[in-house]
């Protein structure tokens, strides 16, 4: 293999390693974002359930003999 070919392969490998590192960083950032969004969605879902239960309870009227 010639020197020029060897240098070219080295540059390509270096470039590909850099791209893989960048893609890995993106995947890690997206994973963290998904975790935050999942947690927030669960929190909001719980809050909505609580509000819905409170709304249902406030609409239920006791019969007159229970008041």
C-alpha positions as CSV (number, residue, x, y, z in Angstrom):
1,X,0.0,0.0,0.0
2,X,1.4,3.4,-0.9
3,X,2.0,6.2,1.5
4,X,-0.8,8.3,0.0
5,X,-3.3,5.5,0.3
6,X,-2.3,4.9,3.9
7,X,-2.7,8.6,4.8
8,X,-6.0,8.7,3.0
9,X,-7.3,5.7,5.0
10,X,-6.0,7.2,8.2
11,X,-7.9,10.5,7.5
12,X,-11.1,8.5,6.6
13,X,-10.8,6.5,9.8
14,X,-10.2,9.6,11.9
15,X,-13.2,11.4,10.2
16,X,-15.5,8.3,10.8
17,X,-14.4,8.1,14.4
18,X,-15.3,11.8,14.9
19,X,-18.7,11.2,13.3
20,X,-19.4,8.2,15.5
21,X,-18.5,10.2,18.6
22,X,-20.9,13.0,17.4
23,X,-23.7,10.6,16.7
24,X,-23.1,9.0,20.1
25,X,-23.4,12.4,21.8
26,X,-26.7,13.0,20.0
27,X,-28.1,9.6,21.0
28,X,-27.2,10.2,24.6
29,X,-28.8,13.7,24.6
30,X,-31.9,12.3,23.0
31,X,-32.1,9.6,25.6
32,X,-31.8,12.1,28.4
33,X,-34.5,14.2,26.8
34,X,-36.8,11.2,26.4
35,X,-36.3,10.4,30.1
36,X,-37.2,14.0,31.1
37,X,-40.3,14.0,28.8
38,X,-41.4,10.6,30.1
39,X,-41.1,11.8,33.7
40,X,-43.0,15.1,32.9
41,X,-45.7,13.1,31.0
42,X,-46.2,10.8,34.0
43,X,-46.4,13.8,36.4
44,X,-49.0,15.6,34.2
45,X,-51.0,12.4,33.8
46,X,-51.1,11.9,37.5
47,X,-52.2,15.6,38.0
48,X,-54.9,15.2,35.4
49,X,-56.2,12.0,37.1
50,X,-56.3,13.8,40.4
51,X,-58.2,16.8,38.9
52,X,-60.6,14.4,37.2
53,X,-61.3,12.5,40.4
54,X,-61.9,15.8,42.3
55,X,-64.3,17.0,39.5
56,X,-66.2,13.7,39.7
57,X,-66.4,13.9,43.5
58,X,-67.7,17.4,43.4
59,X,-70.5,16.5,41.0
60,X,-71.7,13.6,43.0
61,X,-74.5,14.8,45.3
62,X,-75.4,12.9,48.5
63,X,-79.0,11.9,48.9
64,X,-80.9,14.3,51.2
65,X,-81.0,11.8,54.0
66,X,-77.2,11.6,54.1
67,X,-76.7,15.4,54.4
